[in-house]
């Protein structure tokens, strides 16, 4: 694959993975709206791995705490802060993993990869994000995250399997409805992405590596590195901006893009 194409895919994935604008939707649109070929499953998995390492590095203190607590959780003990965090992340990942597996095995995930679906998802879930962000008191921080909230946000995250819905956007929406501050809603959403990306990478990566040749694997490594750098920059910028601005700029972008895509789809 040409280096420019790899660069484009990696930058799009890196920037949009943690912004509430749908990375999968943008990656589907790239070949759909240009003359470029679909980048393929290997590159898709590679750029997601790149963004996985970016979010793990950015939130390393929390990730380290969860990893330390994981062995205690495995023996049925959730009596430390790290074990509790690991439990909440696993609980929040069950719906998206279960529904994702069903969609993958039935082929419905491929059927939803259309400009029309992405356009409607961009528009509708953008408006829902605005509603959640602007209404009601929002005072809870990440230390208040509990089992019930993890289950609710897990269901919200499963909705993001619709291309264009945005995994980060939909989980932030759920967190804002539950009363979390903008910054902590985004933090929880980012931490929730880690087991989800790992599960997706294992499912799709196993299929990809078996059929990939050396050239494709090399391209995947380049794409992963580029996605890692761009994701780290985008994540850092968004988390800092949330201390001063709302999610409204992202909502405006989603609504405008959604309307454009619907015009394209229906004409």
C-alpha positions in Angstrom: 0.0 0.0 0.0 1.4 3.5 -0.9 2.9 5.4 2.1 0.5 8.3 1.6 -2.5 6.0 1.9 -1.1 4.4 5.1 -0.4 7.9 6.4 -4.0 9.0 5.6 -5.6 6.0 7.3 -3.4 6.2 10.4 -4.0 10.0 10.9 -7.8 9.6 10.4 -7.9 6.7 12.9 -5.6 8.4 15.4 -7.4 11.7 15.4 -11.0 10.3 15.3 -10.7 7.3 17.6 -11.0 9.3 20.8 -12.9 12.3 19.5 -16.7 11.8 19.5 -16.9 11.8 15.7 -16.6 8.0 14.9 -13.3 6.6 13.6 -14.9 3.6 12.0 -17.3 5.9 10.1 -14.4 8.0 8.7 -12.4 4.9 7.7 -15.4 3.5 5.9 -15.9 6.8 4.1 -12.3 7.1 3.0 -12.6 4.6 0.1 -16.3 5.4 -0.3 -15.8 9.0 -1.1 -12.4 8.8 -2.8 -10.7 6.7 -5.5 -8.6 5.0 -2.8 -9.0 1.2 -2.3 -10.3 -0.1 1.0 -7.3 -0.4 3.3 -8.3 -3.9 4.4 -8.7 -5.7 7.7 -5.0 -5.9 8.6 -4.5 -2.1 8.4 -7.8 -1.6 10.3 -6.5 -3.8 13.1 -3.1 -2.2 13.1 -4.3 1.4 13.5 -6.6 0.3 16.3 -3.6 -1.3 18.0 -1.7 2.0 17.6 -4.5 3.9 19.3 -4.7 1.2 22.0 -1.1 1.9 23.0 -1.8 5.7 22.9 -4.7 5.5 25.4 -2.8 3.1 27.6 0.2 5.4 27.8 -1.9 8.6 28.4 -3.9 7.0 31.3 -1.0 4.7 32.4 -1.5 5.3 36.2 -5.1 4.0 35.9 -4.1 1.2 33.5 -1.3 0.1 35.8 -3.7 0.1 38.8 -6.2 -2.1 36.9 -3.4 -4.5 35.7 -2.1 -4.8 39.3 -5.7 -5.5 40.5 -6.4 -8.1 37.8 -4.8 -11.1 39.5 -6.9 -10.5 42.6 -10.0 -10.2 40.5 -9.1 -13.5 38.8 -9.3 -15.3 42.2 -12.6 -13.7 42.9 -11.4 -10.8 45.1 -12.4 -7.2 44.2 -11.2 -5.7 47.5 -8.7 -3.3 46.1 -9.1 -0.1 44.0 -7.3 -1.7 41.1 -9.3 -4.9 41.2 -12.6 -2.9 41.3 -11.5 -0.8 38.3 -10.6 -4.0 36.4 -14.0 -5.5 37.3 -15.9 -2.4 36.1 -14.0 -2.3 32.8 -14.7 -5.9 32.2 -18.4 -5.6 33.0 -18.7 -2.5 30.8 -17.1 -4.5 27.9 -19.5 -7.5 27.9 -22.3 -5.9 25.8 -20.1 -4.6 23.0 -18.1 -7.8 22.8 -21.2 -10.0 22.7 -23.1 -7.9 20.2 -19.9 -7.4 18.2 -19.4 -11.1 17.9 -23.0 -11.6 16.8 -22.8 -9.0 14.1 -19.4 -10.4 12.9 -20.7 -14.0 12.7 -23.9 -13.0 11.0 -22.3 -10.6 8.5 -24.5 -7.7 9.6 -21.4 -5.6 10.4 -20.6 -5.5 6.7 -24.1 -4.7 5.7 -24.1 -1.6 7.9 -21.0 -0.2 6.2 -22.9 2.3 4.1 -22.8 6.1 3.6 -26.6 6.2 4.5 -26.1 4.4 7.8 -23.1 6.5 8.7 -24.9 9.8 7.8 -28.0 9.0 10.0 -25.8 7.8 12.9 -23.6 10.9 12.7 -26.7 13.2 12.8 -28.9 11.4 15.3 -26.2 10.5 17.9 -24.6 13.9 17.5 -27.9 15.5 18.6 -28.2 13.0 21.5 -24.7 13.9 22.6 -25.6 17.6 22.6 -28.7 16.9 24.6 -26.8 14.8 27.2 -24.0 17.4 27.4 -26.3 20.4 27.9 -29.0 19.2 30.3 -29.1 18.5 34.0 -26.5 18.7 36.8 -23.1 17.0 36.0 -21.0 16.8 39.2 -19.9 13.1 39.5 -16.2 12.3 39.0 -14.5 9.0 38.0 -14.2 7.9 41.6 -18.0 7.6 41.7 -18.0 5.0 38.9 -19.8 1.9 40.1 -21.2 -1.4 38.9 -24.6 -0.1 37.9 -23.0 2.8 35.9 -20.6 0.4 34.2 -23.4 -1.9 33.1 -25.4 1.1 31.7 -22.4 2.6 29.9 -21.6 -0.9 28.5 -25.0 -1.0 26.8 -24.4 2.5 25.5 -21.0 1.4 24.1 -22.6 -1.5 22.3 -24.7 1.0 20.3 -21.4 2.3 18.9 -21.3 -0.8 16.7 -23.4 1.1 14.3 -20.9 2.8 12.0 -20.9 6.6 12.5 -22.3 6.4 16.1 -18.8 6.8 17.6 -17.6 4.6 20.5 -16.2 7.5 22.5 -19.1 9.7 21.6 -21.8 7.3 22.7 -20.1 6.3 25.9 -19.5 10.0 26.8 -23.2 10.5 26.1 -24.1 7.7 28.5 -21.8 9.1 31.2 -23.2 12.6 30.8 -26.7 11.3 31.2 -25.5 9.5 34.4 -24.2 12.8 35.8 -20.4 12.7 35.2 -18.4 15.9 34.5 -17.2 16.3 30.9 -13.6 15.5 31.8 -14.4 12.4 33.8 -17.0 11.2 31.3 -14.3 11.3 28.6 -11.8 9.6 30.9 -14.1 6.7 31.7 -15.0 6.4 28.0 -11.3 6.3 27.1 -10.5 3.6 29.7 -13.5 1.6 28.5 -12.0 1.6 25.0 -9.0 -0.5 26.2 -10.6 -3.9 26.7 -12.9 -3.2 23.8 -10.0 -2.6 21.4 -8.2 -5.6 22.8 -11.2 -7.9 22.2 -11.7 -6.5 18.7 -8.0 -6.9 17.9 -7.9 -10.5 19.1 -11.0 -11.4 17.1 -10.0 -9.7 13.8 -6.2 -9.9 14.3 -6.2 -13.7 14.5 -7.9 -13.9 11.1 -5.7 -11.2 9.6 -2.3 -12.5 10.6 -3.0 -15.9 9.3 -3.7 -14.6 5.8 -1.3 -11.6 5.7 2.0 -11.6 3.9 5.2 -9.9 4.9 4.5 -6.7 3.0 1.0 -6.3 4.5 2.4 -6.9 8.0 5.1 -4.2 7.4 2.4 -1.8 6.2 0.5 -2.6 9.3 3.4 -1.8 11.6 3.9 1.6 9.9 0.2 2.4 10.2 0.2 1.4 13.8 3.1 3.7 14.7 1.6 6.6 12.8 -1.8 6.0 14.5 -0.1 5.9 17.9 1.5 9.3 17.5 -1.6 11.0 16.1 -3.9 9.4 18.7 -1.7 10.5 21.5 -1.7 14.1 20.3 -5.5 14.2 19.7 -6.3 12.6 23.0 -4.1 15.0 24.9 -5.6 18.0 23.1 -9.2 16.9 23.7 -8.7 16.2 27.4 -7.1 19.6 28.0 -9.8 21.4 25.9 -12.6 19.8 27.9 -11.6 21.9 30.9 -12.7 25.0 29.0 -15.1 24.0 26.2 -18.1 21.7 25.8 -18.7 18.9 23.2 -20.7 21.4 21.0 -17.9 21.8 18.4 -17.9 18.1 17.8 -21.7 18.0 17.7 -21.7 20.7 15.0 -19.1 18.8 13.0 -21.2 15.6 13.3 -24.4 17.3 12.2 -22.9 19.0 9.2 -21.1 15.9 8.1 -24.2 13.7 8.7 -26.3 16.1 6.5 -23.7 16.1 3.7 -23.6 12.3 3.7 -27.3 12.0 3.6 -27.5 14.3 0.6 -24.8 12.2 -1.1 -26.6 8.9 -0.2 -30.0 10.0 -1.4 -28.9 11.8 -4.6 
